[in-house]
């Protein structure tokens, strides 16, 4: 009785593996991409991600200096580099704080 269950379980496992393999062979990349998109729906390879990227491009076309856009991030990096060299400038947080203290 135990041997029949053991053999039955082994046969069942083999059959299910073959079925999975043939399904994978029919569309080798489709299953893995579907699984990937379930885990990471906003990836550029997935429909939701492509939609989000298109929306981001539209937004950045209208508001290029936004922090979420490449031009805005580049401007912030340049500002940070400038303020690192000249922290007391009026356009930097430390310089603004000093100016505010002096004017009060």
C-alpha positions, 0 to 999 in steps of 0.5 A: 500500500505504501509502495503504491502511494510512493510510486503514485506520487512519483508518477504524478510529480513526473507527469506534472513536470512534463506538463509544465515543461510543455507549457513552458516550451509552447511560450518559453518567455511568456510565462516568465514575463507574466510572472515578472510583471506580477512582481514588478508591474512598473518595470519598463518591460511591463504594460503598466510600466510602459504606461507610467513611463509615457505619463512621466515623459508627458509630465517632464515635457511640461515641467522639466525642472521638477525633481522627478525629471532628469533636468530637475535632478541635474539642476539639483545636483549642480546646486548641491555641488555649488553649495558644497563649494560656496555654502554661504551663497544666498542661493544655498541653505546656510547662506539663506539662514545667515541672511535671514538672521541678519535681516531680523 
